[in-house]
Amino acid sequence: MKKTIIFFLALLAFSATAQIKVSEKSVDIDGSKNGFYVEIPYADQKSTEKELKSLLKDWKGSFSSKKDVLFADDCSLKSMGENTFDAYGKVEENGDEGVYVSVAIDLGGAYLNSGEHKDQYKVMEKILKEWAIEVAKEVIGEQIKEEEKVLSDKEKELEDLKKEQEKMEKEIEDYKKAIEKNEKAIEDSKKAQEEQKEKIKTQQGVVEAAKKKQQGIK
């Protein structure tokens, strides 16, 4: 429940158009390196590290990790040119707002930067932007599944309440019919009682007449 509330508040805070931000800056990954600083809203550190690990492995390098630093050696991407490169990655929490992802690319003697490697920089910037968007969408997708399950449960609860109401309404109708039936039976009983009283009164007269007749025998 707490996780759901935090997610709901995050949705309100970021609105429906939260932006993925990819900036060039000096990042702290096993020392200061020029690299990319990616802000991903909604995401959490654990799942993002898993996705970043998958991304680095896709670059066909030799992957390893040390504490909070992910590393891929001798990566190869056609869009980055013929030469291999090394990639460093690190994910940090950004409170309830998501995560920060730092990425540094070692081209061999120099770290990728927009000044010296304009074309390659744009390629990697695009790759990281698209990757970050997918990460954020995946997180939202999982939250949607959870919220849809909650919605489904609430809809089922509503249906159960409706069925219970219908059951009680039927019971009331049955009670009403029983009351009407009993009220009619009571009226019939009252009428029968009055008729019986008249019969008793008549019979009492017969008994009295018989007694007088008996007394008249001398």
N, C-alpha and C positions, 0 to 999 in steps of 0.2 A: 504493500500500500504506500509506504514512504517513497519507494522508487517511482511509483506511478505519479504521485503528487509532484515530485521534483521534475519529472519529465513534462508534466502538464504546465508547470510554472516556466520551464525552459521554453516551451512552445510559445507561451505568451510573451516571453522576453525577446525571443529572436524573431517572432512573427513567422509568416509563411515564406519569407524570402531571405533566410539566413545565408550569408555569403561565406564561401571558402576563400581564405586569404593566403596567398603564397608570396612571401617577401624574401628579398635577398638581404642577408645580414651575416654577421659573424656568429656562428653557433658554437655552443660548448658541447662537443662530442669527443671525449677522450682528448681534451685540449681545444683551444680556440681554432676554428676553421671557417673559411668563407663557405657559405652554403645557403640552403633554403629553409625558411621558417614558415611552417604551414599551420594555420589555425583551423581546426575542424570542430564545428559546433556539435553538441549532442553526444559525441563519441566518448568512450571511456578508455582508460589506458590499456587494460588487459586485451580487449578485443582489437584495439588499434595496433598494438604490438604484433598481434597475430597476423593482421592484414599487411603490416609493413614487412614482416618476415616473409610472407608469401610473395610480395612485390619484389623484394630483393632476390629471392630464389628464382623468380621468373627471368631475371637478367642473366641467368646461366653462369653465375660465378660460384665460388666456393664459399658457402655461408657458415658463419659462426657467430656466437654471441658471448659477451662478457659483461656480467652484471646488467646494467640498463642500456648497453650499447650493442646494436646489431651491426654486423659487418659482412660484406660480400666482396671477395677478392677476385680479380680478373673477370669482371662482368663484361658482357658483350650485348650491344644493342645496335642493330643496323642503322636506326635513325640517329644514333650518336656518332656514327663513323666507323671506320675499320679498326681503330685501336681499342684495346680493353681499358677498363677503368675500375677503380675500387670505390665502393659505396659504404658510407657510414649512416646509421640512423638511430634516432633516439625519440622516445615518446614521453611527454610529461603531462600531468594532470593540469587542467585549468579550472578547478573548482567544479561548479555545476554547469559551467558554460561549454565544457568539452575538453579537448586536449590540444597541446602544442606538439608538432612533429618537426624535429630538426633533421635535415639530410645534408650531407656533404659528399661531393663527388671528387675523388682524386684522379686526375687525368694522367698522373705520372709526372711529378715535378711541380704541378700547380693545381690548385683546387678550382673547380668550375666557377666562373664568375661572368657577369654580363659584359664586363669591359673587354676582357681578352678573348672570350669564347661566346660571342653573341649568338650565333646560330645554335650551338649545342645547348646554350643556356635556355633558349626559347623552347627547344625540344624537351628538355628535362622539366622545365616549368610547366609545360602543357601536360606531361605525363603525371607529374605530382598533383596538379590541379584536378585532372580527371579521376585519378586514384582517390583523392580526398573526397571528391563528390560522391563516389561510389561507397566509400566507407560511411559517410554521413547518412546516405540513403539506406544503406544496409541496417544501420542502427535504428533509424526511424521505422524501417520495415519490420524489424523485430518488435519494436514498441507497438506498432500497429497491430501485429498478431496478438500481443498481450491484451491490448485494449479491446480488440474485436472479441477476444474470449470473454473479457469482463462484460462487454456489451451483450454477448450471447447469453451469458449467465443471468444477466439482469432481465433480458427478454423472456427467458425461461421462467424466472421468478414471477414476472408479470403474468405469463400464461397460467402459472400455477394459482396465482391469486384470483384470476378470472374464473378458473375452473372451480375454485373453492367458493367463490361468490355464486356461481351458477348452481352449485350443489345446495348452498344455503337457501337460495331463492326457490329452488324446487321443493326443498323441505318446507318452506313457508307456504308455498302453494298447496302442498299435501296437507299441511296443518289446517289451512283455510278450508279445504274441502272436507276434512274430518270435522272441523268446527261446524260447518254448514250442515253436515249430515247429522251431527249430534244435536244441533239446535232444532232441526226438523223432528228428530226423534223425541226431543224433550217436549215439543209442542204436541206431537202425537200422544205422548205419555200423559200430558195434562188433560187432553181431550178424553183419553181412555179412562183417566181417573174420575173425571166428572161423570162420564157414562156409568162407571162402576159405582159411584156414589148413589146415582139414581137407582141402579139395580139393587143396591144394598138397602136403600130406603124403602123400595117396593117390597123387598123380601122381609124387611123388618115388619112391614104392615101385615104381610101374610102370616108371619110368626105370631104377632099380637092377636090377629084374628083367630088363629088356631088355639091360642091360649084361652081366649075368651070362650071359644067354643067348648073347650075342655071344662072350664069353670062352670059353664052353663048346664052341665050334666048333673042332675040331682038324684 
